[in-house]
Amino acid sequence: MEQDQTAPTGAPATTETKEFSAEVGRLLDLVVNALYSEREIFLRELVANAADAVDRRRFLGLTDPALALPADAGVIITPDKNARQITISDDGLGMTRDELVANLGTIARSGTRAFGETVQDAKPEERPSLIGQFGVGFYSAFMVSERVEVISRRAGSDEAWSWRSAGRGSFDVSPAERATPGTDIILHIKADADEFLEPMRLQTIIRKWADHISVPIKLVRDGKAEAANEGTALWRKPKAEVTPAEYEDFYRHLGHFFDKPWATLHWRAEGALEYSALLFVPEQPPFDPVEGERTSKVRLHVRRMFITDEAELLPPWLRFVQGVVDTEDLPLNVSREMLQTTPVMARIRKAVQNRVLTELKSKAKAEAKAETAPIAAEDEDAPAADPVTDGYIRFWESFGTILKEGLWEDAGARADIAPLLRFHSSTEDGWTSLADYVARMKPDQTAIYFLAGETIEQLRHAPVLEGYRARGFEVLLMTDSIDAFWPERMGSFEDKPLRNARQALADLGDAAEVPEALKPLIDAMTAALADEIAEVQPAAHLSESPVMLVSGTEGADLHMQKLLRRAGRPAWGGKPHLTINPRHPWIEALAALAAKGEPVEDEARLLLDLARVQEGEGPVDPSAFIRRVVGAITAGRTTR
């Protein structure tokens, strides 16, 4: 062996210098600069290794009393600003000289993985929770350290050994002293990593990444070791052992929420896919002064250790769900690419999505049954229903808009989302479902009609509803921006097509024929408005309003065109059609004027502006609109 030329002054004569058994320069560069995107990850990895060592000793101590853990076993982190060191100590299994060389001298060799292979036949309740799998996590220490020293003593042995390296192609191994079994990792911190010498910074990192691992972690601050992690992974406990207060506390701790969870989902999957999940549906949307990200923030843990909240465990249209998914089937240092491509993640995502949808369907069905159940005699001893936490409508009013995004972007989920939808209606009070709508359809009705707009009040008075009311057809009223888009993608429900009420007027009967007396007016209005409308035509479906704008049967309807213009997008669909009510007194009066050859251009433009107002649009020229209104009233033409 070559004598170590970079060994610290005073190193024992028996120090051996060994070369790493892989291209350490290239691989360490990969670990430090590419594998991890945040430098603070080093503490997560080293704490995970220490926790594994404690779990391994606990497991082996079940059958070998000589390896039994001390009662206060755990991990202690000691920052030392003056020495520019951080020491991470554990009471775990420790390593022999050969294990130090094998486990730390070979990049991508994992003692944890090797140990895991030896316990495959152990009973599930006896298996330790092993976090590391790839054997590269230890080398993340070099992101913040110019030199790393490991002192370890194997449980059951009196010998301790030291491993030292600056991460430049070689490492030293020499005898050392340690009073008890376990391992100390001493990091000599780089000049640009001073932040990690601050106890408060270390506490924040532990809380973020390792708050719920079962091994106690202590942080030395002002000479005193204080508890640094909560140590209880609530999602790992049996559901029967968790109280409602514990769920609520964890929910508030999870996202700093101030409300109560509307629904709590807690389950464990075992078999081919193993994971635990604790998810919450809030009772109300969080305050968000600007539009937030359209991504799920459910936290991914691996064996209790936090990995990321950007694993997209749920699709964007379920992003309101909060919580934790903790799996046994991923390595601790899972990469972003692996999160996107591994079949394990795909199966977990599908399973978690299905569970959330099942819960929402159950809540929706329970409320529907409650609404139709007979009212029982009042029972003073019965607990009162809580409309905040029990009512599905409360959920729908908070998150229905987001849920409907799935109808637009997720074809595979539409059948599951459709029963969860709720709408206002032109004929019913409150909210209604698609299934209830279909049950009320008239015998001669073949489609589900909907109308999208700005407000429910505006839609209830929309002229387009006049013809549907006359036929006794119910129309669903929708006011979310997404409502202008998703029905076309969904297409139908229970074999009944969804049809836009503005574009389905032909379903109400034959179009009105143009009476001879009306032709001069139609010709005059068409000429006056040729630049703004496609044509003027009589409307058989109008009974109260004098006029109405309608879109063509192809392309975007008027409401969608308005939304597209607001978003700076091209609004396809062509010019609108202006329909007039031949039986309205104002139209009759204008028809008489046109028949005499008198000009009706001002009235034509006034009617067009009124039709725009009915659609929630303002007049193109407000001043001219006011002059025309005043002129029409003065002339008395609106009452002729």
N, C-alpha and C positions, 0 to 999 in steps of 0.2 A: 504493500500500500504506500501511496505517496503521503508524505507528511503535509498536513494542511498549512499552506502558506498564508491563509487569511484567518486562521484561528485566532481568537482573542488572546491577549497577553496572559500568561499564567495557565493556559490550557494544559490538562494532564498529558503526561508523556505518552499515555496509551491512546490518545486521540487518533482516530482513523479518519482519513478523508476518502470519500467515495463519490463517484460520478453518479448523477441521476441516470436511471435506466431508460430514459426517453430523451427526445430533443427538448430538454427543459427550457432552453431559451425561447424557442418558438411557442411551446405549449404554455409556459408561464405568461408570455406576452398575450396569448389568446385568452387565458383566464383573467388576467388583470385588465385588459383593454377591450375585450369583446364579449366574454361570457356574461359578465355582470354589468348592468348599466348604472348602478349606484354603488359608490364606494362603501356606504354603510352596510352593505350586504355581508362584508367580512365578519361582522359580529354575529349576524344570524347564523352563518355557516359554522363558526367556531363554537357557538353556544349549542348548535344542533349536534355537533360532534361530541361535545361534553355530555349533553343529555343522553346521547346514545350510549356512551361509555357507562353512565350510571345505570341505564336500563339493562345493559348487557350483564353488569355485575349483579343486579337484582335477580335477573333470570337464572344465572348460574348459581347464585346463592341459594336457590330453592332446593338444590340437590347437594350442594357442597357448603356446609356451614363455615368452612374456612374462608369462603369468599363473601360471606354475608355483608350487606351494606350497614354502615353505621346509621343510627337512628336519625341523625341530622344531615344525611348525605344530600349533596346538591352541587350547585355551581356558584363560584364566587368570582366576581370581576373587580379587579383593583387597578384603578388608574393612578399613575404617579407622574405628576407634571414635572417635578424637578429632574427625575431620571428619564423622562420622556418614554415611559413604558406603560403598557397595559398588560396585566397578568390575568389569565383566565384559568382558574383552578377547578378541578372536579374531584369527586370521591369515587370515580368510576373504576372500571376494570383495570385500567392501566395497560402498558405495553412492555414487553421484554425488549432486549436489544435487537433481536432478529425481527420482531414485529415492527419496531421503529424503522428499521432499514427497509422492510418489505412494504409497510403501509405509507411511509412518508418519503421513501426514496424512489418510488415508482409512480410517475404521474398516471392518473386514471386507474389506480388500483385501490379498491375500497375494502378496508377491513370490515366495515359494516356489511357490505354485500356478502363477503365470504362468511361472516358470522351468520347472516340471515339464512344462508343456504344450509347451515347446520341445524337450524331449528324448525325446518319445514314440518317435521312430524310432531312438534309440540302442540299441546292443546291451545286453542285460540286464546283462552283467558290467561294462559301462562306466557304467551309470546311477548317479548319486549317490543316497544314501539320504536322501530329503527328508522331514523330520518334519512341519513345520507345514503346514496346509492352509487354515485359515479366516481367518488374518490378524488374529485377536483376541488371540493369546497374548501379544504384546508389551505390551499394555495391562494385563495382570495386574501389571505393575511398579507400577502406581498403588495396588495393595492395600497396599503397604508403603512407598511413596515419596510424599513431598509434592511432589517435583519430579524429573524425569528429563531427563538430557542424553545425547545420542548424538553421538559424533564418529566419522566414517567417511571412509575414503579408498578409492576404487575401485581394484582391481588394474589396473595399466597406466596409471594417471593420477597426476599429481603434486599434484592438488588434494584438499584435505580439507574437509569441511563439518560444521557442528554443527547439531543439531536439539535444541530445548529446549521443554519444556512442563510446566505444572503440572496439566494435565488438566482445564482449566476452559473449554474452548471454542476455544482458539487455541494456536498453537505458533510458535516463532521458528526461522528458518534464517539461518545466517551462515557466512562463511569460517572455517576453523580450521586447526590444524596437527596432523599425525600423521606420524611418521617413516617408517612402513611401511604397506602396504595392510592393511586390516582395519577392525574396528569396536570402539569402546569404548562401553559403556553405563554411565553413572554414575548411581546411584540415591542420592538424598538422603533418608535413611530417616526415617520418621515417628517421633514421640515414643513411640508405643505399639508399636513394632516393634523394640525394642532387641535382642531375642533373635537377630535375623538379622545382627547385627554380631559375633556370637561365631563364631570359626572352627569350633569343634566342632559347633555347630548346623548350619552350612553343610555341613560334611563329612557329617553324618548325612543331610541332604536329598539330597546328590549320590549317596550310596550307595544311598539308597532309590529314587530316580527315574531316575538316569542312570548307574548303575554299569556298564552293559554297552554303552553307545554306543561306536562305534569311534574317535571323535576323543578324543585325550588331554585330560583336564581336570586342571588344577593349581590348588591352593588356596594362597595366600600366608599363611604363618603365621610370626610372628616374623621377618618380612623374608625368609623362604625359601619358594620355590615347591615344593610337594610334590605328588606324584601323588595325585589324589582319587578316581579311578575305576579299575575293573579293566580296562575297555577291550576285553574279549573277550566277545562274545556267543556262548557255547558252542553254543547251539541253531542259530546261523547257520552253523556250520562243517559241512562234509561229515561224515557219520557215520564214515567210514573214517579220518578224521583225529583222532578223539577217543579217548583211551585210557580203559580202565575206571577208572583212578585219577582222571582228570579228571571223569568222570561222578560218581564217589563224592564227590569234593571239592565239586562244585557242588551235589549233593543235600544235603550237610550244611550248606553255606553258605545254601542256599535257605530251609530251615525250621529251622535249628539242630537237626537230627536227629543222633542218635548211633548209629543202626543203619545197615545197608546197604540199598540199594534191592533189593526182591525182583524187580522188573522195571523195565527202562528202555526207554522208547519215544521214538525220535528220528526225525523225518521232516520233509520239506518238501513242501508242496502247491503246485503251479504250475498255471497255466491261468486259468480264469475266476475262481478263488479262490486267492489267494496268501497263504500263512502258513507259518511254521516252528513246530515244537512239540518240546519236550523235557519228557517227563512221567515221573514215577516212581511206582511202587507200593511203599510201604514194606514191610518184612518184618514189622513189628509195629505195633500202634496206638500213637500217642503217648500219654504220660501225660496224663490229663485228670481232675483231681479232681472236677470237676463236669461235667454234661452240656454239651458244646460246641454251637456253632451248627450247624444242619443246612444249611450252605451250602458250596459249593465255593470253595476259596481258590486255585485255579490263577491265576497272574498273567497279566494281559493286558498285552502290550507293543505299541507301535506304532513300527515301525522302530527297534527296540532300546530305546526309551524306555518305562520302566514307566508304566502308566496307572492300573491298579487291580487289587486282588485280590478285588474284589466284582463281577466281570462275570458270575459264575455260568456259567462256560464248561462246566461239567459239572453234571449234576443232583445233588440232595442225596444220592441213593443211590450216587454215585461220589465222594463228598466226600473219601475217603481218598487219592485221587490228588493228587499234588503236581507242580508244575512251571510251565512258561512256554509261552504261545502268543503269537507275535509276528507281526502281520499287516501287510501293505502297504495294505490296503483300507479303513482307517479314518483319520479325521483325529486329530491328536494331542490336541486338546481335545474329544474325544468326550464328550457329556453322558451322564448316567445314563439319561435317557429314550431316547437313541439306542441305548445298549447293550441296552435292552429291546425296541426296536421295529425296528431296522434289519435288513433281510433278510440283510445280510452276516454279522451276528452269529448269526442263526438258522442259517445254513449252516455257519458255523464250529463252532457248538455241536454240530450233528448229526454233522459229519465227525469231530470229536474224540471224541465219545461212541462212534461206530461203531468207531473205531480202538482205543479202550481195550477194548471188548467183544471185538473180534477177537483182541486179544492174550490176554485171559483165556481165551477158548475154545481158543486154540492151546496155552496152558499146561495147561489141563484135559485136552485130548485127548492131549497128550504124556505126561502122568502115567498116564492110563488105558492107553495102549499099553505103557508101561514096566511096569505092574502085570501085564499079561497076557503079556509077552514071556518066552520061555524063559530060564532062567539059564545064562549062558555060563560057560565055564571062566575062572577068575580070571586076570586079566592084570595083572601087577605094574606094567607101564608105563602102564596106562590111568589117567587122572585119576579120583579118587574123586568120586562124585556128592555134591553138597552139599545135604542135605535142607532146609537153611534157605532157600537161595536158589532151589533148583530145584523143590521140591515144591509142587504146587498146593494140597495139603491145608494146608500152612503158611499160605498166603494165606487159604484158606477159614476156618480157625480164627481168624484175625485180623480178617477183614472180611466174613465171610459174613452176619453179622447185619445189617450196613448194606446190603449188596447186596440182601437180601430186601425191603428197603423199596420197591425199585423194582417188585416184584410187586404191591404194594398201591396205589401212586400213579401208575404209568406203564403204561397199557394197551399203548402202542405198543412197549414194551421187553420185555414178558413173554416173548415167544417167544425173545428173545435171552438173557434171564437164566435161563430154565428149564434149559438144558443145563449151566449153571454150578453148580446147586444140589447140595449134598451133605448126607446125613442119616445118623444112626444108625438101626439097624434092629432089629426084634424077633427076627430070625433070623440076621443076618450080623454078623461082627466088623468093626470099623473103620467107614469111611464108604462110602456108596453113592450112586449118582446115580439120578435118575428113570428114565433109559434102562435102567440095569441092573436096577432093580426091575421094570420092565415085562417085561424079558426073562425074569425068573424067575417071573412070574405063573402060577398054576395054570390049567389049561384052563377050569375052570368059574368062574374069578374074573373079574369084569367091571369092578372099580374099583380105584383106588389108595387104600389105607387109611392114615390117619395118626392119630397121637395126640400132643397137645400137653400139656405139663405143666412142672413145676418143674425136675426133674433126670432124667437118664437112668436112674439107679438106681431112682428112684421109678416111672418109666414101665415099666421092665422087669418090675416086680412088680405092675403094675396089674391088678386083677381083670378089667377089660374085655378083656384080652388072652387070657384063658383060652379063650373061645369061638373066637377067631381061630386060636389054636394048634391047637385040635381040628380045625379045617377045613384046616389047613396054609396059612393066609393070612398073608403077611408084612405087618407094620405098620411104617410109618416113624415114628420117635420124634423129637419136636421140643421144644426147651427154650427158645427165644427168645420173648420176649413177642409179637413180630410174627407168630409162627407161628400164633397163635390167630385171625389176621385174614386173611392174604393168600390162603390156599387157596380161600376163597369167591370172591375176585376172579379168581383165575387159572382156576378152574373145572375144567380138564382138562389132560392131557398125552398127546400121541399118541392122541387120541380116547378116552382112559380118564379118567372123572371122578374127581376127588379127593374122597374121602368121609371125614368125621370118624368115627373108630372108635366113639366114644361114641354117635353118632347113626345108625349104620348097622348096629345089631345085628340088624335084620330080615333083612339079607343072609346071616346065618348059618343061617337056617332058620325054621320056624314057631315062634311063641311057645308057651311051655309052657302046657298046659291046667292049670287049677287043680284039683288032686285034692280030693275031698270031705273028706279028713282034714285038709286044709290050710286050708279055708275059715274055720273058727272063729279060727285064728291070724291070718289075713289081715284078717278083720273087726275083731278086737281091736286089732291094730297100726294099722290105718287109723284107727280111732276115737282111739287114743292120740296119734297123730302128725298129726292132721288139720290142725293149724295150720302144720305145717312141710313136709309133702310132699303131692304130688298124689294118689298112690295107692301101695299095696303090691301087688306082683305077683310071681309065680314067674318064675325066669329059667332058660331052657333052656341058656344059654351059660355058666353058672357050673359049674365042676367042683371047685374047691378052696376058694374063699372062701365064707363063709356068706351074705354080703350085699354089695350094691353100690348106690351112687347113680348114677342116669343122668338125663340131661336129656331134655327132649322133643325130638321130631324137628324142631321149628320153633324159631327164635330162637337165642340164644347158648347154647353148651354150658357145663358147669360151670366149666371152666378160664377161658373167656372172661368169664363172669360175675364170677369172682374178680378178674380183671385190671381189669375195668371198675369194680368197687367200690373197688379200691385207688386208681384214678385219679379217684375222686369222680364217676363217671358212672353213670347209671341202668343196671342190669344186667337187660336184658329177657330173657325166656325162661320165666318162670313158675316154679312150684314144681318141685323135682326129683321123680323117681319112685324109690322104694326097692324094689329087686329082691332076692328071697331065693332061696337055693339049697335046693330041697325035699329034696335028697339029703344035705345036711350034717347030721351028728349033732346039732349044737346046735339047728338048726331043727326036726329031728324031735322032739327033747325038748320044745321050746317048743310044738309043735303038739299034743303029748299033753297038756300042761298046759292049753292053751286049750280042748281038747275036753272037759276035766273042769270047765271054768268057772273055773279058777284065774286070778288076775290076771297079766298079762304086760306091764304098762305099763313097769316098770323095764327089763325085757329089751328091749322095743321101743326105748326111748330109748338104751339101751346099744348096740344094733345100729346105730342111726342115727348115733351118735357115732363108732363104729368105721368106718362107711362114710365119714364126713367125714374121719377121719384118713387113710384110704386115698387120699382125693383131695387130700391135702396141707393140709387144713384142721384147725384145732384144735376140740375140743369146745366147744359153746356155754357150758357150765358145767363147767369142769375139776374142781371139787371134787365135784360130783354124779356126774361120770363116774367118778372114782376110787371113790366109794362103791358105785356100781353094779357096777364090776369086782370089787371085793372081795366084794360080796354074791353075785355070780354064781359066783365061785370057791368061796366058802364053802358055797353050796347045792349045788355040784357040777353045776349045770345045763348048764355048757358041755361036759360029758363024757357026759351022758345020751344 
